[in-house]
Structures are given as structure tokens and as C-alpha cells.
């Protein structure tokens, strides 16, 4: 007689959200610590630190896009967003 399997309300085979790895978590913690140090110790205004983080993030996205060979349409949109004048 076949064994009965327990019924699960969770579908198997559905994609699960990916969790951060150790290296990714360390990078995030270091970025937050450096940002806090720039504001607290060096005395940089918070808006300047946020602009620095945004610029570094956009640069990282562009570099990863170039390295991985992202489609040119997506790269053009990212470049136009990066080079557009701010209000």
C-alpha cells in the first residue's frame, strides 16, 4: 500500500525570494557605516552624503551593465537618467 504524503498549502516549484549572501550583507553594512561616519565625524551634510551614495550606485549599475552585456536600450535609458540635468 502506498504511503500517503502530507498535503502542503505551499506550492512546490514557485520561485522563492533570494536572500542576501554574507558578502552582500557586509557591503551593505560597510556602506551604512561609512555614510554614518561621514555625517557624524567629518561633518558632511546629509544631502551631500545621499548624493554621493546615489552617484556611486548609478556608477555601479552602469559598470555591471557594461560587464554583463545588458541591452543597449536599457543602457541608454540609464545613461540619459544619469546625465540629465537635475532640477
PDB file of N, CA, C and O in Angstrom:
ATOM      1  N   UNK A   1       0.837  -1.165   0.000  1.00  0.00           N
ATOM      2  CA  UNK A   1       0.000   0.000   0.000  1.00  0.00           C
ATOM      3  C   UNK A   1       0.896   1.248   0.000  1.00  0.00           C
ATOM      4  O   UNK A   1       1.818   1.343   0.811  1.00  0.00           O
ATOM      5  N   UNK A   2       0.631   2.214  -0.912  1.00  0.00           N
ATOM      6  CA  UNK A   2       1.499   3.396  -1.000  1.00  0.00           C
ATOM      7  C   UNK A   2       1.343   4.282   0.235  1.00  0.00           C
ATOM      8  O   UNK A   2       0.274   4.383   0.837  1.00  0.00           O
ATOM      9  N   UNK A   3       2.469   4.922   0.581  1.00  0.00           N
ATOM     10  CA  UNK A   3       2.442   5.857   1.710  1.00  0.00           C
ATOM     11  C   UNK A   3       1.692   7.111   1.309  1.00  0.00           C
ATOM     12  O   UNK A   3       1.807   7.573   0.173  1.00  0.00           O
ATOM     13  N   UNK A   4       0.935   7.657   2.225  1.00  0.00           N
ATOM     14  CA  UNK A   4       0.266   8.926   1.942  1.00  0.00           C
ATOM     15  C   UNK A   4       1.238  10.057   2.272  1.00  0.00           C
ATOM     16  O   UNK A   4       1.931  10.035   3.289  1.00  0.00           O
ATOM     17  N   UNK A   5       1.263  11.016   1.405  1.00  0.00           N
ATOM     18  CA  UNK A   5       2.151  12.151   1.594  1.00  0.00           C
ATOM     19  C   UNK A   5       1.375  13.279   2.242  1.00  0.00           C
ATOM     20  O   UNK A   5       0.196  13.462   1.936  1.00  0.00           O
ATOM     21  N   UNK A   6       2.001  14.044   3.129  1.00  0.00           N
ATOM     22  CA  UNK A   6       1.284  15.154   3.764  1.00  0.00           C
ATOM     23  C   UNK A   6       0.954  16.229   2.731  1.00  0.00           C
ATOM     24  O   UNK A   6       1.732  16.502   1.817  1.00  0.00           O
ATOM     25  N   UNK A   7      -0.195  16.817   2.902  1.00  0.00           N
ATOM     26  CA  UNK A   7      -0.642  17.859   1.985  1.00  0.00           C
ATOM     27  C   UNK A   7      -0.097  19.187   2.466  1.00  0.00           C
ATOM     28  O   UNK A   7      -0.188  19.517   3.648  1.00  0.00           O
ATOM     29  N   UNK A   8       0.461  19.936   1.556  1.00  0.00           N
ATOM     30  CA  UNK A   8       1.019  21.237   1.902  1.00  0.00           C
ATOM     31  C   UNK A   8       0.230  22.318   1.185  1.00  0.00           C
ATOM     32  O   UNK A   8      -0.162  22.153   0.030  1.00  0.00           O
ATOM     33  N   UNK A   9       0.002  23.417   1.873  1.00  0.00           N
ATOM     34  CA  UNK A   9      -0.709  24.525   1.245  1.00  0.00           C
ATOM     35  C   UNK A   9       0.242  25.393   0.425  1.00  0.00           C
ATOM     36  O   UNK A   9      -0.194  26.315  -0.264  1.00  0.00           O
ATOM     37  N   UNK A  10       1.532  25.100   0.500  1.00  0.00           N
ATOM     38  CA  UNK A  10       2.522  25.848  -0.261  1.00  0.00           C
ATOM     39  C   UNK A  10       2.826  25.084  -1.537  1.00  0.00           C
ATOM     40  O   UNK A  10       3.118  23.888  -1.509  1.00  0.00           O
ATOM     41  N   UNK A  11       2.752  25.792  -2.658  1.00  0.00           N
ATOM     42  CA  UNK A  11       3.043  25.145  -3.935  1.00  0.00           C
ATOM     43  C   UNK A  11       4.544  24.936  -4.066  1.00  0.00           C
ATOM     44  O   UNK A  11       5.339  25.835  -3.791  1.00  0.00           O
ATOM     45  N   UNK A  12       4.909  23.754  -4.483  1.00  0.00           N
ATOM     46  CA  UNK A  12       6.318  23.479  -4.739  1.00  0.00           C
ATOM     47  C   UNK A  12       6.653  23.935  -6.150  1.00  0.00           C
ATOM     48  O   UNK A  12       5.836  23.821  -7.064  1.00  0.00           O
ATOM     49  N   UNK A  13       7.829  24.436  -6.309  1.00  0.00           N
ATOM     50  CA  UNK A  13       8.256  24.884  -7.624  1.00  0.00           C
ATOM     51  C   UNK A  13       8.048  26.373  -7.841  1.00  0.00           C
ATOM     52  O   UNK A  13       8.448  26.903  -8.877  1.00  0.00           O
ATOM     53  N   UNK A  14       7.429  27.059  -6.886  1.00  0.00           N
ATOM     54  CA  UNK A  14       7.277  28.501  -7.033  1.00  0.00           C
ATOM     55  C   UNK A  14       8.589  29.158  -6.640  1.00  0.00           C
ATOM     56  O   UNK A  14       9.267  28.692  -5.724  1.00  0.00           O
ATOM     57  N   UNK A  15       8.950  30.233  -7.323  1.00  0.00           N
ATOM     58  CA  UNK A  15      10.219  30.880  -7.009  1.00  0.00           C
ATOM     59  C   UNK A  15      10.168  31.550  -5.630  1.00  0.00           C
ATOM     60  O   UNK A  15       9.185  32.199  -5.270  1.00  0.00           O
ATOM     61  N   UNK A  16      11.238  31.375  -4.882  1.00  0.00           N
ATOM     62  CA  UNK A  16      11.342  31.995  -3.570  1.00  0.00           C
ATOM     63  C   UNK A  16      12.187  33.253  -3.699  1.00  0.00           C
ATOM     64  O   UNK A  16      13.089  33.306  -4.534  1.00  0.00           O
ATOM     65  N   UNK A  17      11.909  34.269  -2.883  1.00  0.00           N
ATOM     66  CA  UNK A  17      12.760  35.459  -2.952  1.00  0.00           C
ATOM     67  C   UNK A  17      14.182  35.108  -2.530  1.00  0.00           C
ATOM     68  O   UNK A  17      14.392  34.369  -1.569  1.00  0.00           O
ATOM     69  N   UNK A  18      15.140  35.641  -3.250  1.00  0.00           N
ATOM     70  CA  UNK A  18      16.542  35.348  -2.973  1.00  0.00           C
ATOM     71  C   UNK A  18      16.991  36.141  -1.754  1.00  0.00           C
ATOM     72  O   UNK A  18      16.702  37.332  -1.638  1.00  0.00           O
ATOM     73  N   UNK A  19      17.691  35.481  -0.855  1.00  0.00           N
ATOM     74  CA  UNK A  19      18.192  36.138   0.337  1.00  0.00           C
ATOM     75  C   UNK A  19      19.605  36.642   0.080  1.00  0.00           C
ATOM     76  O   UNK A  19      20.308  36.148  -0.802  1.00  0.00           O
ATOM     77  N   UNK A  20      20.002  37.626   0.860  1.00  0.00           N
ATOM     78  CA  UNK A  20      21.350  38.162   0.727  1.00  0.00           C
ATOM     79  C   UNK A  20      22.381  37.168   1.223  1.00  0.00           C
ATOM     80  O   UNK A  20      22.170  36.458   2.206  1.00  0.00           O
ATOM     81  N   UNK A  21      23.492  37.135   0.522  1.00  0.00           N
ATOM     82  CA  UNK A  21      24.607  36.317   0.971  1.00  0.00           C
ATOM     83  C   UNK A  21      25.445  37.097   1.975  1.00  0.00           C
ATOM     84  O   UNK A  21      25.181  38.271   2.237  1.00  0.00           O
ATOM     85  N   UNK A  22      26.448  36.445   2.532  1.00  0.00           N
ATOM     86  CA  UNK A  22      27.286  37.094   3.528  1.00  0.00           C
ATOM     87  C   UNK A  22      28.048  38.285   2.979  1.00  0.00           C
ATOM     88  O   UNK A  22      28.137  39.321   3.638  1.00  0.00           O
ATOM     89  N   UNK A  23      28.600  38.152   1.779  1.00  0.00           N
ATOM     90  CA  UNK A  23      29.377  39.243   1.191  1.00  0.00           C
ATOM     91  C   UNK A  23      28.494  40.444   0.886  1.00  0.00           C
ATOM     92  O   UNK A  23      28.906  41.584   1.099  1.00  0.00           O
ATOM     93  N   UNK A  24      27.290  40.202   0.392  1.00  0.00           N
ATOM     94  CA  UNK A  24      26.380  41.307   0.094  1.00  0.00           C
ATOM     95  C   UNK A  24      25.971  42.040   1.360  1.00  0.00           C
ATOM     96  O   UNK A  24      25.891  43.268   1.372  1.00  0.00           O
ATOM     97  N   UNK A  25      25.713  41.291   2.425  1.00  0.00           N
ATOM     98  CA  UNK A  25      25.337  41.908   3.698  1.00  0.00           C
ATOM     99  C   UNK A  25      26.483  42.743   4.259  1.00  0.00           C
ATOM    100  O   UNK A  25      26.255  43.820   4.810  1.00  0.00           O
ATOM    101  N   UNK A  26      27.710  42.253   4.121  1.00  0.00           N
ATOM    102  CA  UNK A  26      28.874  43.011   4.610  1.00  0.00           C
ATOM    103  C   UNK A  26      29.020  44.315   3.841  1.00  0.00           C
ATOM    104  O   UNK A  26      29.313  45.350   4.440  1.00  0.00           O
ATOM    105  N   UNK A  27      28.821  44.286   2.526  1.00  0.00           N
ATOM    106  CA  UNK A  27      28.930  45.508   1.726  1.00  0.00           C
ATOM    107  C   UNK A  27      27.888  46.525   2.170  1.00  0.00           C
ATOM    108  O   UNK A  27      28.197  47.710   2.297  1.00  0.00           O
ATOM    109  N   UNK A  28      26.671  46.082   2.405  1.00  0.00           N
ATOM    110  CA  UNK A  28      25.610  46.998   2.840  1.00  0.00           C
ATOM    111  C   UNK A  28      25.949  47.599   4.201  1.00  0.00           C
ATOM    112  O   UNK A  28      25.765  48.798   4.409  1.00  0.00           O
ATOM    113  N   UNK A  29      26.439  46.784   5.123  1.00  0.00           N
ATOM    114  CA  UNK A  29      26.797  47.283   6.453  1.00  0.00           C
ATOM    115  C   UNK A  29      27.935  48.292   6.369  1.00  0.00           C
ATOM    116  O   UNK A  29      27.913  49.308   7.063  1.00  0.00           O
ATOM    117  N   UNK A  30      28.930  48.023   5.526  1.00  0.00           N
ATOM    118  CA  UNK A  30      30.057  48.953   5.379  1.00  0.00           C
ATOM    119  C   UNK A  30      29.591  50.271   4.776  1.00  0.00           C
ATOM    120  O   UNK A  30      30.031  51.334   5.215  1.00  0.00           O
ATOM    121  N   UNK A  31      28.721  50.224   3.791  1.00  0.00           N
ATOM    122  CA  UNK A  31      28.216  51.461   3.177  1.00  0.00           C
ATOM    123  C   UNK A  31      27.462  52.286   4.204  1.00  0.00           C
ATOM    124  O   UNK A  31      27.630  53.504   4.259  1.00  0.00           O
ATOM    125  N   UNK A  32      26.637  51.648   5.017  1.00  0.00           N
ATOM    126  CA  UNK A  32      25.899  52.377   6.047  1.00  0.00           C
ATOM    127  C   UNK A  32      26.846  52.955   7.081  1.00  0.00           C
ATOM    128  O   UNK A  32      26.655  54.089   7.522  1.00  0.00           O
ATOM    129  N   UNK A  33      27.866  52.200   7.480  1.00  0.00           N
ATOM    130  CA  UNK A  33      28.825  52.682   8.480  1.00  0.00           C
ATOM    131  C   UNK A  33      29.633  53.860   7.948  1.00  0.00           C
ATOM    132  O   UNK A  33      29.848  54.834   8.668  1.00  0.00           O
ATOM    133  N   UNK A  34      30.082  53.784   6.698  1.00  0.00           N
ATOM    134  CA  UNK A  34      30.853  54.890   6.110  1.00  0.00           C
ATOM    135  C   UNK A  34      29.974  56.127   5.974  1.00  0.00           C
ATOM    136  O   UNK A  34      30.437  57.241   6.217  1.00  0.00           O
ATOM    137  N   UNK A  35      28.723  55.947   5.592  1.00  0.00           N
ATOM    138  CA  UNK A  35      27.801  57.087   5.482  1.00  0.00           C
ATOM    139  C   UNK A  35      27.593  57.747   6.838  1.00  0.00           C
ATOM    140  O   UNK A  35      27.608  58.973   6.946  1.00  0.00           O
ATOM    141  N   UNK A  36      27.398  56.935   7.867  1.00  0.00           N
ATOM    142  CA  UNK A  36      27.215  57.490   9.211  1.00  0.00           C
ATOM    143  C   UNK A  36      28.474  58.216   9.676  1.00  0.00           C
ATOM    144  O   UNK A  36      28.387  59.260  10.323  1.00  0.00           O
ATOM    145  N   UNK A  37      29.642  57.667   9.350  1.00  0.00           N
ATOM    146  CA  UNK A  37      30.893  58.315   9.740  1.00  0.00           C
ATOM    147  C   UNK A  37      31.068  59.645   9.022  1.00  0.00           C
ATOM    148  O   UNK A  37      31.539  60.614   9.618  1.00  0.00           O
ATOM    149  N   UNK A  38      30.696  59.701   7.756  1.00  0.00           N
ATOM    150  CA  UNK A  38      30.814  60.961   7.020  1.00  0.00           C
ATOM    151  C   UNK A  38      29.915  62.036   7.620  1.00  0.00           C
ATOM    152  O   UNK A  38      30.297  63.205   7.678  1.00  0.00           O
ATOM    153  N   UNK A  39      28.756  61.656   8.055  1.00  0.00           N
ATOM    154  CA  UNK A  39      27.833  62.637   8.639  1.00  0.00           C
ATOM    155  C   UNK A  39      28.272  63.019  10.047  1.00  0.00           C
ATOM    156  O   UNK A  39      28.321  64.203  10.379  1.00  0.00           O
ATOM    157  N   UNK A  40      28.592  62.025  10.880  1.00  0.00           N
ATOM    158  CA  UNK A  40      28.859  62.291  12.290  1.00  0.00           C
ATOM    159  C   UNK A  40      30.270  62.819  12.545  1.00  0.00           C
ATOM    160  O   UNK A  40      30.436  63.804  13.265  1.00  0.00           O
ATOM    161  N   UNK A  41      31.279  62.185  11.971  1.00  0.00           N
ATOM    162  CA  UNK A  41      32.662  62.534  12.317  1.00  0.00           C
ATOM    163  C   UNK A  41      33.191  63.661  11.433  1.00  0.00           C
ATOM    164  O   UNK A  41      33.745  64.642  11.931  1.00  0.00           O
ATOM    165  N   UNK A  42      33.019  63.516  10.124  1.00  0.00           N
ATOM    166  CA  UNK A  42      33.565  64.504   9.196  1.00  0.00           C
ATOM    167  C   UNK A  42      32.696  65.757   9.153  1.00  0.00           C
ATOM    168  O   UNK A  42      33.194  66.853   8.895  1.00  0.00           O
ATOM    169  N   UNK A  43      31.400  65.597   9.405  1.00  0.00           N
ATOM    170  CA  UNK A  43      30.507  66.748   9.414  1.00  0.00           C
ATOM    171  C   UNK A  43      29.925  67.090   8.052  1.00  0.00           C
ATOM    172  O   UNK A  43      29.479  68.217   7.838  1.00  0.00           O
ATOM    173  N   UNK A  44      29.924  66.138   7.131  1.00  0.00           N
ATOM    174  CA  UNK A  44      29.334  66.389   5.818  1.00  0.00           C
ATOM    175  C   UNK A  44      27.816  66.516   5.960  1.00  0.00           C
ATOM    176  O   UNK A  44      27.206  65.806   6.759  1.00  0.00           O
ATOM    177  N   UNK A  45      27.220  67.400   5.204  1.00  0.00           N
ATOM    178  CA  UNK A  45      25.757  67.479   5.237  1.00  0.00           C
ATOM    179  C   UNK A  45      25.132  66.182   4.710  1.00  0.00           C
ATOM    180  O   UNK A  45      25.690  65.521   3.834  1.00  0.00           O
ATOM    181  N   UNK A  46      23.995  65.840   5.248  1.00  0.00           N
ATOM    182  CA  UNK A  46      23.337  64.589   4.880  1.00  0.00           C
ATOM    183  C   UNK A  46      23.001  64.545   3.388  1.00  0.00           C
ATOM    184  O   UNK A  46      23.107  63.486   2.770  1.00  0.00           O
ATOM    185  N   UNK A  47      22.603  65.663   2.806  1.00  0.00           N
ATOM    186  CA  UNK A  47      22.228  65.688   1.383  1.00  0.00           C
ATOM    187  C   UNK A  47      23.440  65.375   0.505  1.00  0.00           C
ATOM    188  O   UNK A  47      23.295  64.739  -0.539  1.00  0.00           O
ATOM    189  N   UNK A  48      24.621  65.810   0.910  1.00  0.00           N
ATOM    190  CA  UNK A  48      25.836  65.521   0.139  1.00  0.00           C
ATOM    191  C   UNK A  48      26.165  64.029   0.211  1.00  0.00           C
ATOM    192  O   UNK A  48      26.564  63.431  -0.788  1.00  0.00           O
ATOM    193  N   UNK A  49      25.998  63.434   1.383  1.00  0.00           N
ATOM    194  CA  UNK A  49      26.252  62.009   1.537  1.00  0.00           C
ATOM    195  C   UNK A  49      25.264  61.209   0.694  1.00  0.00           C
ATOM    196  O   UNK A  49      25.649  60.229   0.056  1.00  0.00           O
ATOM    197  N   UNK A  50      23.994  61.616   0.684  1.00  0.00           N
ATOM    198  CA  UNK A  50      22.999  60.920  -0.132  1.00  0.00           C
ATOM    199  C   UNK A  50      23.309  61.054  -1.624  1.00  0.00           C
ATOM    200  O   UNK A  50      23.142  60.095  -2.377  1.00  0.00           O
ATOM    201  N   UNK A  51      23.756  62.230  -2.055  1.00  0.00           N
ATOM    202  CA  UNK A  51      24.147  62.406  -3.453  1.00  0.00           C
ATOM    203  C   UNK A  51      25.347  61.531  -3.803  1.00  0.00           C
ATOM    204  O   UNK A  51      25.410  60.967  -4.895  1.00  0.00           O
ATOM    205  N   UNK A  52      26.281  61.420  -2.892  1.00  0.00           N
ATOM    206  CA  UNK A  52      27.455  60.567  -3.105  1.00  0.00           C
ATOM    207  C   UNK A  52      27.041  59.112  -3.238  1.00  0.00           C
ATOM    208  O   UNK A  52      27.533  58.405  -4.118  1.00  0.00           O
ATOM    209  N   UNK A  53      26.136  58.654  -2.369  1.00  0.00           N
ATOM    210  CA  UNK A  53      25.655  57.273  -2.442  1.00  0.00           C
ATOM    211  C   UNK A  53      24.872  57.018  -3.726  1.00  0.00           C
ATOM    212  O   UNK A  53      25.011  55.960  -4.339  1.00  0.00           O
ATOM    213  N   UNK A  54      24.054  57.978  -4.131  1.00  0.00           N
ATOM    214  CA  UNK A  54      23.277  57.808  -5.366  1.00  0.00           C
ATOM    215  C   UNK A  54      24.206  57.743  -6.580  1.00  0.00           C
ATOM    216  O   UNK A  54      24.006  56.919  -7.472  1.00  0.00           O
ATOM    217  N   UNK A  55      25.205  58.597  -6.613  1.00  0.00           N
ATOM    218  CA  UNK A  55      26.163  58.572  -7.716  1.00  0.00           C
ATOM    219  C   UNK A  55      26.955  57.275  -7.762  1.00  0.00           C
ATOM    220  O   UNK A  55      27.196  56.726  -8.837  1.00  0.00           O
ATOM    221  N   UNK A  56      27.360  56.786  -6.597  1.00  0.00           N
ATOM    222  CA  UNK A  56      28.092  55.519  -6.554  1.00  0.00           C
ATOM    223  C   UNK A  56      27.200  54.368  -6.988  1.00  0.00           C
ATOM    224  O   UNK A  56      27.656  53.454  -7.674  1.00  0.00           O
ATOM    225  N   UNK A  57      25.937  54.406  -6.595  1.00  0.00           N
ATOM    226  CA  UNK A  57      25.002  53.359  -7.007  1.00  0.00           C
ATOM    227  C   UNK A  57      24.770  53.352  -8.500  1.00  0.00           C
ATOM    228  O   UNK A  57      24.763  52.291  -9.124  1.00  0.00           O
ATOM    229  N   UNK A  58      24.578  54.529  -9.083  1.00  0.00           N
ATOM    230  CA  UNK A  58      24.381  54.608 -10.536  1.00  0.00           C
ATOM    231  C   UNK A  58      25.634  54.162 -11.289  1.00  0.00           C
ATOM    232  O   UNK A  58      25.541  53.485 -12.313  1.00  0.00           O
ATOM    233  N   UNK A  59      26.787  54.540 -10.787  1.00  0.00           N
ATOM    234  CA  UNK A  59      28.029  54.100 -11.419  1.00  0.00           C
ATOM    235  C   UNK A  59      28.158  52.582 -11.359  1.00  0.00           C
ATOM    236  O   UNK A  59      28.565  51.950 -12.334  1.00  0.00           O
ATOM    237  N   UNK A  60      27.814  52.005 -10.221  1.00  0.00           N
ATOM    238  CA  UNK A  60      27.883  50.542 -10.095  1.00  0.00           C
ATOM    239  C   UNK A  60      26.918  49.857 -11.050  1.00  0.00           C
ATOM    240  O   UNK A  60      27.258  48.835 -11.648  1.00  0.00           O
ATOM    241  N   UNK A  61      25.721  50.406 -11.199  1.00  0.00           N
ATOM    242  CA  UNK A  61      24.745  49.822 -12.128  1.00  0.00           C
ATOM    243  C   UNK A  61      25.263  49.883 -13.554  1.00  0.00           C
ATOM    244  O   UNK A  61      25.122  48.919 -14.306  1.00  0.00           O
ATOM    245  N   UNK A  62      25.860  51.004 -13.934  1.00  0.00           N
ATOM    246  CA  UNK A  62      26.388  51.130 -15.294  1.00  0.00           C
ATOM    247  C   UNK A  62      27.559  50.179 -15.536  1.00  0.00           C
ATOM    248  O   UNK A  62      27.651  49.569 -16.602  1.00  0.00           O
ATOM    249  N   UNK A  63      28.447  50.052 -14.560  1.00  0.00           N
ATOM    250  CA  UNK A  63      29.598  49.158 -14.729  1.00  0.00           C
ATOM    251  C   UNK A  63      29.138  47.709 -14.834  1.00  0.00           C
ATOM    252  O   UNK A  63      29.612  46.966 -15.694  1.00  0.00           O
ATOM    253  N   UNK A  64      28.216  47.305 -13.963  1.00  0.00           N
ATOM    254  CA  UNK A  64      27.703  45.932 -14.021  1.00  0.00           C
ATOM    255  C   UNK A  64      26.969  45.706 -15.339  1.00  0.00           C
ATOM    256  O   UNK A  64      27.069  44.631 -15.932  1.00  0.00           O
ATOM    257  N   UNK A  65      26.234  46.714 -15.796  1.00  0.00           N
ATOM    258  CA  UNK A  65      25.541  46.591 -17.077  1.00  0.00           C
ATOM    259  C   UNK A  65      26.493  46.424 -18.236  1.00  0.00           C
ATOM    260  O   UNK A  65      26.232  45.638 -19.147  1.00  0.00           O
ATOM    261  N   UNK A  66      27.602  47.157 -18.215  1.00  0.00           N
ATOM    262  CA  UNK A  66      28.585  47.025 -19.283  1.00  0.00           C
ATOM    263  C   UNK A  66      29.304  45.680 -19.229  1.00  0.00           C
ATOM    264  O   UNK A  66      29.576  45.078 -20.267  1.00  0.00           O
ATOM    265  N   UNK A  67      29.608  45.214 -18.030  1.00  0.00           N
ATOM    266  CA  UNK A  67      30.336  43.955 -17.881  1.00  0.00           C
ATOM    267  C   UNK A  67      29.462  42.769 -18.287  1.00  0.00           C
ATOM    268  O   UNK A  67      29.940  41.837 -18.932  1.00  0.00           O
ATOM    269  N   UNK A  68      28.188  42.803 -17.910  1.00  0.00           N
ATOM    270  CA  UNK A  68      27.315  41.667 -18.192  1.00  0.00           C
ATOM    271  C   UNK A  68      26.672  41.734 -19.570  1.00  0.00           C
ATOM    272  O   UNK A  68      25.994  40.786 -19.968  1.00  0.00           O
ATOM    273  N   UNK A  69      26.860  42.806 -20.300  1.00  0.00           N
ATOM    274  CA  UNK A  69      26.329  42.904 -21.655  1.00  0.00           C
ATOM    275  C   UNK A  69      24.822  43.140 -21.710  1.00  0.00           C
ATOM    276  O   UNK A  69      24.098  42.437 -22.415  1.00  0.00           O
ATOM    277  N   UNK A  70      24.370  44.116 -20.973  1.00  0.00           N
ATOM    278  CA  UNK A  70      22.948  44.449 -20.947  1.00  0.00           C
ATOM    279  C   UNK A  70      22.556  45.050 -22.295  1.00  0.00           C
ATOM    280  O   UNK A  70      23.401  45.592 -23.007  1.00  0.00           O
ATOM    281  N   UNK A  71      21.292  44.953 -22.639  1.00  0.00           N
ATOM    282  CA  UNK A  71      20.829  45.500 -23.911  1.00  0.00           C
ATOM    283  C   UNK A  71      21.117  46.993 -23.978  1.00  0.00           C
ATOM    284  O   UNK A  71      21.128  47.680 -22.957  1.00  0.00           O
ATOM    285  N   UNK A  72      21.347  47.478 -25.162  1.00  0.00           N
ATOM    286  CA  UNK A  72      21.709  48.883 -25.342  1.00  0.00           C
ATOM    287  C   UNK A  72      20.552  49.819 -25.007  1.00  0.00           C
ATOM    288  O   UNK A  72      20.785  50.951 -24.583  1.00  0.00           O
ATOM    289  N   UNK A  73      19.323  49.373 -25.185  1.00  0.00           N
ATOM    290  CA  UNK A  73      18.185  50.243 -24.875  1.00  0.00           C
ATOM    291  C   UNK A  73      18.160  50.561 -23.382  1.00  0.00           C
ATOM    292  O   UNK A  73      17.945  51.709 -22.993  1.00  0.00           O
ATOM    293  N   UNK A  74      18.380  49.543 -22.545  1.00  0.00           N
ATOM    294  CA  UNK A  74      18.399  49.752 -21.105  1.00  0.00           C
ATOM    295  C   UNK A  74      19.582  50.633 -20.709  1.00  0.00           C
ATOM    296  O   UNK A  74      19.456  51.492 -19.837  1.00  0.00           O
ATOM    297  N   UNK A  75      20.730  50.418 -21.351  1.00  0.00           N
ATOM    298  CA  UNK A  75      21.921  51.203 -21.040  1.00  0.00           C
ATOM    299  C   UNK A  75      21.734  52.656 -21.442  1.00  0.00           C
ATOM    300  O   UNK A  75      22.169  53.558 -20.724  1.00  0.00           O
ATOM    301  N   UNK A  76      21.092  52.895 -22.583  1.00  0.00           N
ATOM    302  CA  UNK A  76      20.815  54.277 -22.996  1.00  0.00           C
ATOM    303  C   UNK A  76      19.896  54.974 -22.009  1.00  0.00           C
ATOM    304  O   UNK A  76      20.103  56.146 -21.695  1.00  0.00           O
ATOM    305  N   UNK A  77      18.882  54.272 -21.513  1.00  0.00           N
ATOM    306  CA  UNK A  77      17.963  54.864 -20.540  1.00  0.00           C
ATOM    307  C   UNK A  77      18.707  55.207 -19.249  1.00  0.00           C
ATOM    308  O   UNK A  77      18.466  56.257 -18.653  1.00  0.00           O
ATOM    309  N   UNK A  78      19.600  54.333 -18.823  1.00  0.00           N
ATOM    310  CA  UNK A  78      20.361  54.600 -17.596  1.00  0.00           C
ATOM    311  C   UNK A  78      21.314  55.784 -17.794  1.00  0.00           C
ATOM    312  O   UNK A  78      21.446  56.632 -16.912  1.00  0.00           O
ATOM    313  N   UNK A  79      21.967  55.838 -18.941  1.00  0.00           N
ATOM    314  CA  UNK A  79      22.866  56.967 -19.216  1.00  0.00           C
ATOM    315  C   UNK A  79      22.114  58.284 -19.312  1.00  0.00           C
ATOM    316  O   UNK A  79      22.587  59.303 -18.809  1.00  0.00           O
ATOM    317  N   UNK A  80      20.952  58.278 -19.948  1.00  0.00           N
ATOM    318  CA  UNK A  80      20.186  59.529 -20.036  1.00  0.00           C
ATOM    319  C   UNK A  80      19.702  59.967 -18.664  1.00  0.00           C
ATOM    320  O   UNK A  80      19.651  61.166 -18.389  1.00  0.00           O
ATOM    321  N   UNK A  81      19.344  59.020 -17.790  1.00  0.00           N
ATOM    322  CA  UNK A  81      18.937  59.380 -16.439  1.00  0.00           C
ATOM    323  C   UNK A  81      20.121  59.921 -15.648  1.00  0.00           C
ATOM    324  O   UNK A  81      19.964  60.833 -14.837  1.00  0.00           O
ATOM    325  N   UNK A  82      21.298  59.364 -15.879  1.00  0.00           N
ATOM    326  CA  UNK A  82      22.478  59.810 -15.167  1.00  0.00           C
ATOM    327  C   UNK A  82      22.936  61.194 -15.635  1.00  0.00           C
ATOM    328  O   UNK A  82      23.362  62.015 -14.822  1.00  0.00           O
ATOM    329  N   UNK A  83      22.850  61.447 -16.926  1.00  0.00           N
ATOM    330  CA  UNK A  83      23.361  62.701 -17.484  1.00  0.00           C
ATOM    331  C   UNK A  83      22.322  63.803 -17.590  1.00  0.00           C
ATOM    332  O   UNK A  83      22.661  64.920 -17.981  1.00  0.00           O
ATOM    333  N   UNK A  84      21.080  63.531 -17.259  1.00  0.00           N
ATOM    334  CA  UNK A  84      20.045  64.570 -17.361  1.00  0.00           C
ATOM    335  C   UNK A  84      20.267  65.625 -16.282  1.00  0.00           C
ATOM    336  O   UNK A  84      20.709  65.320 -15.174  1.00  0.00           O
ATOM    337  N   UNK A  85      19.954  66.860 -16.625  1.00  0.00           N
ATOM    338  CA  UNK A  85      20.136  67.928 -15.611  1.00  0.00           C
ATOM    339  C   UNK A  85      19.151  67.756 -14.472  1.00  0.00           C
ATOM    340  O   UNK A  85      18.002  67.364 -14.678  1.00  0.00           O
ATOM    341  N   UNK A  86      19.616  68.056 -13.263  1.00  0.00           N
ATOM    342  CA  UNK A  86      18.743  67.947 -12.099  1.00  0.00           C
ATOM    343  C   UNK A  86      18.022  69.260 -11.869  1.00  0.00           C
ATOM    344  O   UNK A  86      18.526  70.333 -12.199  1.00  0.00           O
ATOM    345  N   UNK A  87      16.851  69.157 -11.306  1.00  0.00           N
ATOM    346  CA  UNK A  87      16.047  70.363 -11.071  1.00  0.00           C
ATOM    347  C   UNK A  87      16.339  70.955  -9.721  1.00  0.00           C
ATOM    348  O   UNK A  87      15.754  71.974  -9.354  1.00  0.00           O
TER     349      UNK A  87
END
